[in-house]
Amino acid sequence: MIPWLEANTPFPDVSEALTTDAPGLLAAGADLSPQRLLQAYRNGIFPWFSEGQPILWWSTDPRMVLYTDRFKVSDSLKKTLRKVERSRLEDGPWVVRFDSAFESVMRSCAAPRKDGPGTWISEDIIAGYTGLHRMGYAHSAEVWLDGELVGGAYGVCIGRMFYGESMFARVSDASKVALAYLVAFLRSQGVRLLDCQQETGHLASLGAMPIPRKAFLEHLRQAIAEPAIERWEVAPPLTT
């Protein structure tokens, strides 16, 4: 039985997360206010639930992470990155930006996909994370083509710890381009690890790997204690 959180109830210790039935499930309830979200991320906890469910809070073990110096780029993506970077420097049709359309990126991530319905990103989730964005904790990487937002990724950054949330693409490889620029920037700022939360084949193909929750939490405590990144400015991806 997992605990139910009221508005002022603190999170239980992550060691209390379920190990069977729903491995990693820690608690339910509370809200998605920016303050509650920050409390969660600082403790290695994230929300994830489907429509019709209460808010569910997770701390998975193992934890899927991407080390910023182990990001894998296929040959085809390298070609796309070179094209995008050349266009970006020559005022061409491809543009990469950070934080210019955060809510639009979230809503694009929430939209129905070609192979299924929309994601778990609800209006309450959008409200909570846009609140974090206004506070300087949530950020988006955006790929634009001929003035249209065609790909992006967003997540939360505390100190030198980045928590990836979701990506979308409207043209081939656009989400991977956004991630490549984001990873390059984070690496340049001393961010060693990007939290991917849950294991998937797609993330593994990009270089992500599972690590024990204990190791993740040890890194987390050190990273969130470091100074926040002051300027989010696009730099060339390291793979071009």
C-alpha positions, 0 to 999 in steps of 0.5 A: 500500500503506497501512502497518500499525500495531502497538500503539506505531506512530505514525500516518503524516503525513496527506499519505500518505493514498491519493488513488485507490481509497480516497481518504483511507485512511491506515493500518490496524491498531493499536487503539481505545483512548482514547489511540489515538483521541485521538492520531488526532483531534489529527492530523485522523484518524478510524477507519471500517471495516465488520464483518470489516475491520481497523481503518481510519484515514482523513484525507479531502481535502476534509473535510466540516465544519459551521460553527456559524454556518451551520447550516441549519434548515428551517421544519418543524424550526423549528416542532419546535424551538420546541415542544421548547424550550417543553416543556423550559422548562415541564417538558413531555414533551420534554427535552434533555440532555447527557451523561446517557446517552452509551452509550445514544446510541452503542448507539442509533446502532449499532442497525439502521436502517429502511432497512438494517442496523446501522452500523459501530459495534462493541463495540470502538468503543463501549468506546473512545468510552465510555472517552473519555467517562469522560475528559471528551472524548466527549459526547452530546446527547440528546432525550427524549420522555415519559421515552424516549430518542428521538434523539441525537448524539455526538462528541469534543471537544478544546479548542474542536474538536468531531468529530461521529460519529453521530446517531439518531432514533426520532421525526421530526426528533429527531436534528436537534433534538439537533444543533441544541441541540449546535450552539447550545451549541458556538457559545456556547462559541466552537467555530466548526467541527464536523467531519463527516468525509465528504460526504453529501447529508444533511449538506449539507442542514444546512449542512455543506460540504467544505473542503480538508484543509489548511484543516481542519488549520490550524483544527484545530491552533488549536482543540485548543490552546484550553482545554477546555469546562468545563461542558456545559449545555443552552441554547436553540437559536439558531434558535428 
